[in-house]
Amino acid sequence: MSSSAAPVSAELAALRIAQALVTDMAAIASPPEVCLKLNLLLGDERVTIEEITTVMLRDPALVARVLRLANSPLYGHATRIDTVSRAVMVLGLAELQKLVCALSAVETFSRLSSAVTNMNAFWRHGVYTGLLAQSIARRLRVLRPERLFVAGVMHDIGTLIVNHRYPEMAEELIRHARGDEDRLYALEYADLGFEHALLGGMMLAHWQLPASVVDAITHHHAPERAREAQVEAAILQVAERLANASGTGSFSELRNPLPGFDTNSLSRLGFTVNFEDDELLDEVDQDFVAAICLFLP
């Protein structure tokens, strides 16, 4: 065997382990029936609003949470959305599907809690990153910026899998990372051969989320590797780094200051953002309390 073949074999072996891990975890964190049905309807060009409403009404509690979120300042619609049929017309089926899956994911993946994971801090980080991603997308005039909010909420789902399956190793890696999530990503890869972003993408592919969302989450630590969603992955990376520097939205108990913040992910794509301006964080802070209350089960 050549020396170049060895690293490839090791990478494939690690990928198989990651796939097996996600398969095992899927038994615990399987998508609810409403998500699966909506995913099927999304692929049917002949679907009617009545069919969507019938599926949604099977879970009245989820419908109530979807409508609360759709009417919140996060979506900013001038007229009230008070029925599933109106939500489909105003939000669109694709956005409604992502919203339902995000709300369901928060409730479902919370079952993967472990002694390593502070679930309040975890979802705080996800929601804060999502709000930042949405705000950045709006400033950059990216189409449908709300989808970046949903992706931001779910971007670290893979961390719950690592923490649940390898609690002792995860605790050690988190300690060595010292509040730096990019360093945590590198440490995971060094010790496991895969990392939380890959696991999160695999799990959300199992949930049948759109390929662009899966691609952005899979590559949010390395946007240049994304195939379908480089812009979205880059926005998630920048939003996450800002969240970790904010204190409020940090993924750990430690705030991670970022002197000389690296904006290569966006500048490579022709974007410029002035992160010295506090208006961005002020905007997010205003929405954060309401958003976290809407998302937590």
VEXMI-539529 format. One record per residue (C-alpha): x negated, y, z. Coordinates in nm, 3 decimals, padded with zeros to 5 digits. Layout:
// residues N
NODE  x  y  z
NODE  X  Y  Z
...
END
This chain:
// residues 297
NODE  x  y  z
NODE  00.000  00.000  00.000
NODE  -00.136  00.343  -00.091
NODE  -00.189  00.611  00.172
NODE  00.076  00.830  00.007
NODE  00.336  00.554  00.039
NODE  00.300  00.528  00.417
NODE  00.449  00.870  00.502
NODE  00.738  00.803  00.261
NODE  00.812  00.470  00.429
NODE  00.801  00.632  00.773
NODE  01.038  00.906  00.655
NODE  01.283  00.652  00.513
NODE  01.270  00.450  00.835
NODE  01.345  00.762  01.041
NODE  01.631  00.851  00.806
NODE  01.783  00.503  00.853
NODE  01.760  00.546  01.231
NODE  01.933  00.883  01.205
NODE  02.209  00.737  00.988
NODE  02.260  00.448  01.233
NODE  02.272  00.693  01.523
NODE  02.539  00.903  01.354
NODE  02.739  00.589  01.276
NODE  02.726  00.488  01.643
NODE  02.823  00.836  01.760
NODE  03.107  00.853  01.508
NODE  03.294  00.596  01.714
NODE  03.295  00.844  02.003
NODE  03.333  01.164  01.799
NODE  03.559  01.063  01.514
NODE  03.762  01.331  01.334
NODE  04.129  01.351  01.439
NODE  04.398  01.240  01.196
NODE  04.493  01.599  01.109
NODE  04.141  01.671  00.980
NODE  04.130  01.357  00.769
NODE  04.474  01.423  00.621
NODE  04.386  01.785  00.539
NODE  04.067  01.668  00.371
NODE  04.270  01.434  00.151
NODE  04.520  01.708  00.067
NODE  04.239  01.947  -00.024
NODE  04.141  01.714  -00.307
NODE  04.494  01.696  -00.449
NODE  04.578  01.972  -00.696
NODE  04.949  01.893  -00.663
NODE  04.962  01.944  -00.286
NODE  05.248  02.160  -00.155
NODE  05.266  02.392  00.145
NODE  05.543  02.169  00.282
NODE  05.307  01.869  00.284
NODE  05.038  02.065  00.464
NODE  05.288  02.193  00.721
NODE  05.414  01.839  00.787
NODE  05.057  01.718  00.858
NODE  04.970  02.014  01.081
NODE  05.286  01.987  01.291
NODE  05.179  01.642  01.408
NODE  04.948  01.827  01.650
NODE  05.143  02.124  01.795
NODE  04.863  02.218  02.036
NODE  04.617  02.245  01.747
NODE  04.865  02.451  01.546
NODE  04.898  02.696  01.836
NODE  04.519  02.736  01.859
NODE  04.485  02.779  01.481
NODE  04.750  03.052  01.476
NODE  04.593  03.230  01.776
NODE  04.258  03.231  01.601
NODE  04.402  03.334  01.264
NODE  04.570  03.634  01.434
NODE  04.259  03.738  01.625
NODE  04.034  04.031  01.526
NODE  03.787  03.773  01.390
NODE  04.003  03.740  01.080
NODE  04.141  04.093  01.084
NODE  04.470  04.039  00.898
NODE  04.709  04.334  00.909
NODE  05.026  04.125  00.920
NODE  05.100  03.856  01.176
NODE  05.054  03.491  01.083
NODE  05.321  03.300  01.276
NODE  05.370  02.977  01.077
NODE  05.150  02.713  00.918
NODE  05.291  02.796  00.575
NODE  05.192  03.162  00.616
NODE  04.846  03.056  00.738
NODE  04.799  02.858  00.417
NODE  04.907  03.155  00.204
NODE  04.693  03.410  00.390
NODE  04.384  03.204  00.472
NODE  04.393  02.954  00.189
NODE  04.384  02.577  00.229
NODE  04.003  02.554  00.225
NODE  03.962  02.809  00.506
NODE  04.245  02.653  00.706
NODE  04.079  02.312  00.673
NODE  03.744  02.442  00.805
NODE  03.920  02.622  01.089
NODE  04.111  02.308  01.191
NODE  03.793  02.099  01.177
NODE  03.595  02.355  01.380
NODE  03.858  02.370  01.655
NODE  03.885  01.992  01.655
NODE  03.506  01.955  01.662
NODE  03.475  02.174  01.971
NODE  03.724  01.954  02.156
NODE  03.593  01.623  02.020
NODE  03.219  01.680  02.050
NODE  03.256  01.807  02.405
NODE  03.297  01.437  02.493
NODE  02.927  01.392  02.410
NODE  02.828  01.598  02.713
NODE  02.535  01.473  02.918
NODE  02.334  01.584  03.218
NODE  02.096  01.752  02.971
NODE  02.365  01.967  02.810
NODE  02.523  02.275  02.962
NODE  02.840  02.267  02.751
NODE  02.937  02.625  02.833
NODE  02.596  02.748  02.716
NODE  02.615  02.523  02.409
NODE  02.948  02.659  02.284
NODE  02.853  03.013  02.387
NODE  02.550  02.982  02.158
NODE  02.760  02.838  01.875
NODE  03.030  03.105  01.890
NODE  02.776  03.388  01.927
NODE  02.577  03.257  01.630
NODE  02.897  03.227  01.429
NODE  02.998  03.586  01.504
NODE  02.652  03.709  01.405
NODE  02.656  03.502  01.086
NODE  02.996  03.642  00.992
NODE  02.884  04.001  01.061
NODE  02.564  03.958  00.858
NODE  02.762  03.802  00.572
NODE  03.000  04.099  00.572
NODE  02.712  04.347  00.560
NODE  02.558  04.157  00.272
NODE  02.896  04.137  00.096
NODE  02.889  03.758  00.085
NODE  03.212  03.605  -00.038
NODE  03.451  03.484  00.237
NODE  03.232  03.573  00.538
NODE  03.471  03.395  00.778
NODE  03.333  03.058  00.661
NODE  02.997  03.160  00.812
NODE  03.169  03.200  01.149
NODE  03.299  02.844  01.134
NODE  02.959  02.711  01.020
NODE  02.789  02.901  01.302
NODE  03.017  02.749  01.565
NODE  02.923  02.398  01.449
NODE  02.561  02.449  01.342
NODE  02.402  02.272  01.643
NODE  02.640  01.974  01.671
NODE  02.339  01.746  01.616
NODE  02.185  01.867  01.943
NODE  02.470  01.701  02.133
NODE  02.388  01.372  01.961
NODE  02.018  01.395  02.052
NODE  02.095  01.491  02.412
NODE  02.354  01.215  02.449
NODE  02.143  00.937  02.298
NODE  01.797  01.037  02.425
NODE  01.861  01.235  02.746
NODE  01.517  01.196  02.904
NODE  01.332  01.282  02.584
NODE  01.571  01.571  02.514
NODE  01.511  01.718  02.859
NODE  01.136  01.707  02.804
NODE  01.161  01.860  02.456
NODE  01.385  02.142  02.579
NODE  01.139  02.217  02.859
NODE  00.844  02.229  02.616
NODE  01.039  02.447  02.370
NODE  01.076  02.721  02.637
NODE  01.377  02.884  02.476
NODE  01.237  02.870  02.121
NODE  01.478  02.668  01.906
NODE  01.246  02.664  01.604
NODE  00.986  02.500  01.828
NODE  01.249  02.252  01.953
NODE  01.328  02.163  01.591
NODE  00.959  02.091  01.524
NODE  00.920  01.888  01.846
NODE  01.223  01.675  01.761
NODE  01.080  01.595  01.420
NODE  00.740  01.508  01.568
NODE  00.886  01.273  01.831
NODE  01.186  01.127  01.648
NODE  01.108  01.165  01.278
NODE  01.434  01.360  01.236
NODE  01.595  01.659  01.407
NODE  01.927  01.797  01.525
NODE  02.006  01.990  01.206
NODE  01.990  01.672  00.996
NODE  02.205  01.481  01.247
NODE  02.460  01.763  01.254
NODE  02.484  01.769  00.875
NODE  02.527  01.391  00.863
NODE  02.800  01.397  01.126
NODE  02.992  01.678  00.957
NODE  02.961  01.498  00.623
NODE  03.130  01.206  00.802
NODE  03.402  01.452  00.901
NODE  03.432  01.531  00.527
NODE  03.361  01.902  00.560
NODE  03.278  02.084  00.236
NODE  02.934  02.008  00.093
NODE  02.828  02.373  00.119
NODE  02.894  02.380  00.495
NODE  02.709  02.050  00.543
NODE  02.414  02.177  00.334
NODE  02.389  02.507  00.524
NODE  02.396  02.336  00.865
NODE  02.150  02.064  00.760
NODE  01.896  02.322  00.647
NODE  01.955  02.617  00.881
NODE  01.598  02.582  01.013
NODE  01.454  02.552  00.660
NODE  01.687  02.739  00.419
NODE  01.450  02.699  00.125
NODE  01.533  02.326  00.123
NODE  01.908  02.379  00.083
NODE  02.049  02.267  -00.251
NODE  02.394  02.424  -00.256
NODE  02.394  02.686  00.018
NODE  02.059  02.865  00.047
NODE  02.226  03.197  00.123
NODE  02.448  03.048  00.392
NODE  02.158  02.852  00.544
NODE  01.943  03.165  00.552
NODE  02.219  03.364  00.721
NODE  02.264  03.090  00.983
NODE  01.889  03.087  01.051
NODE  01.874  03.462  01.105
NODE  02.194  03.462  01.312
NODE  02.065  03.185  01.536
NODE  01.732  03.359  01.597
NODE  01.913  03.679  01.688
NODE  02.150  03.487  01.916
NODE  01.856  03.330  02.099
NODE  01.699  03.673  02.141
NODE  02.022  03.830  02.268
NODE  02.041  03.660  02.606
NODE  02.419  03.625  02.589
NODE  02.406  03.380  02.299
NODE  02.082  03.197  02.377
NODE  02.086  02.820  02.339
NODE  01.902  02.781  02.670
NODE  01.874  02.956  03.002
NODE  01.569  03.137  02.865
NODE  01.591  03.442  02.644
NODE  01.359  03.416  02.345
NODE  01.230  03.761  02.243
NODE  01.137  03.788  01.877
NODE  00.876  04.059  01.817
NODE  00.818  04.112  01.448
NODE  01.136  03.927  01.355
NODE  01.087  03.718  01.042
NODE  01.338  03.809  00.771
NODE  01.176  03.600  00.497
NODE  01.482  03.379  00.471
NODE  01.692  03.673  00.354
NODE  01.429  03.875  00.170
NODE  01.347  03.572  -00.045
NODE  01.707  03.584  -00.162
NODE  01.697  03.958  -00.231
NODE  01.867  04.071  00.092
NODE  01.756  04.336  00.336
NODE  01.897  04.390  00.685
NODE  01.781  04.640  00.946
NODE  01.768  04.439  01.268
NODE  01.628  04.732  01.464
NODE  01.982  04.872  01.465
NODE  02.180  04.765  01.775
NODE  02.514  04.811  01.598
NODE  02.513  04.447  01.485
NODE  02.481  04.306  01.838
NODE  02.726  04.565  01.974
NODE  02.981  04.455  01.714
NODE  02.939  04.091  01.813
NODE  02.950  04.163  02.186
NODE  03.289  04.332  02.143
NODE  03.442  04.016  01.987
NODE  03.256  03.755  02.187
NODE  03.474  03.722  02.499
NODE  03.794  03.688  02.295
NODE  03.631  03.442  02.057
NODE  03.490  03.210  02.322
NODE  03.828  03.193  02.495
NODE  03.996  03.101  02.167
NODE  03.750  02.823  02.089
NODE  03.694  02.653  02.421
NODE  03.935  02.358  02.477
END
